[in-house]
Amino acid sequence: MAISLAAASASSSSFLRPSPQARFPKCPPLCSKSQSRPWPFRIRATSAVAVEPDQAIQTDIFACPICYEPLIRKGPPGLNLSAIYRSGFKCKRCKKSYSSKDRYLDLTVTAGLRDYTEIQPTRTELFRSPLVSFLYERGWRQNFRQSGFPGPDEEFKMAQDYFESAKGGLVVDVSCGSGLFSRKFAKSGTYSGVIALDFSENMLRQCYDFIKKDDKLSTTNIALVRADVSRLPFSSGSVDAVHAGAALHCWPSPSNAVAEITRILKGGGIFVGSTFLRYSSLTPWFVRPFRERTPQGYGYLTEEEIKDLCTSCGLTNYSSRIQQAFIMFTAQKPQK
Ligand SMILES: C[S@@+](CC[C@H](N)C(=O)[O-])C[C@H]1O[C@@H](n2cnc3c(N)ncnc32)[C@H](O)[C@@H]1O
């Protein structure tokens, strides 16, 4: 059965909303008379698949990381942890299945592979360690203040200001780590859904533990997804806002990542990122040659390089705030 990608992506955000008309007036109604097919529409099950009332089969916000076809989901609808955990996902085109592992949904290309394991550069692998994941919000992240990071509360406020036009929409917190900001976005009640996405299995497990300890969060619209920022498992033009805190310097290919972020954003969607600059205005000239990028170390960029990356991917309205080596920047995908 043919499901148009455009229809799926247009409908996906409304699919996530528990009571859209009440909370987020800009969302389309769940069942629009103007649509030829009511949403969430059901696909006739094959004889092999028994469909129970709450086990609808439907296209989902998530797309196959191999071919970007919207995934078919079987299970309870919704973006909360329990619904995602109980759902199975399948790509109609690749026939590849995806499911939750240890409470996060694994949407990497390598999900389910038996023999092959992906080894990424050190700056990515470091955060897959259980120890680093455990320590991350227990001292590691606090050290960023020495480089000019204002601290999570202030950084969250700055990001929310940039996300003003994305209120009521879907936010993807790319490279969320243990979910420091994903949890704040979800708790704010400002967005219809939050996807906490990281490549590190242990960061996601840690994020799950933090969510479970917080009564206000365990039932909200937050999903944990394992994915590579260079291969984001969402349809093109399906996401209202992307946040990437303290992450760009950890990515294997910042250009592929920014291109992917641009692809998944809707027209008018906002990207907000923060990172360490290679040089701050206070860095003496004679120190700068020692800060050049190496394949092994972190990929610290200059502000000019960050702006160049965003612009070359077609993002506009670039602006930034800098404090010592800390930069928070934002850019917008143009409306069509
Ligand atoms: C310094 S932490 C940032 C965590 C959090 N966003 C914050 O603001 O504190 C960087 C994160 O980038 C993630 N990361 C590194 N390479 C990645 C990749 N290829 N795809 C997705 N995430 C990646 C790491 O797993 C790590 O959790």
The ligand as an ORCA input file, in Angstrom:
! r2SCAN-3c Opt
* xyz 0 1
  C      29.665     16.538     25.338
  S      28.261     15.504     25.091
  C      26.910     16.674     25.050
  C      25.733     16.243     25.873
  C      24.633     17.273     26.058
  N      24.014     17.621     24.810
  C      25.107     18.512     26.755
  O      24.807     19.617     26.299
  O      25.741     18.392     27.776
  C      28.433     15.081     23.391
  C      27.518     13.966     22.949
  O      27.665     13.774     21.537
  C      27.397     12.425     21.293
  N      27.874     12.020     19.954
  C      29.154     11.865     19.546
  N      29.178     11.423     18.287
  C      27.894     11.283     17.869
  C      27.289     10.840     16.664
  N      28.001     10.427     15.628
  N      25.938     10.836     16.592
  C      25.187     11.234     17.655
  N      25.718     11.651     18.818
  C      27.060     11.675     18.940
  C      28.118     11.706     22.410
  O      27.658     10.387     22.605
  C      27.835     12.625     23.602
  O      26.743     12.165     24.344
*
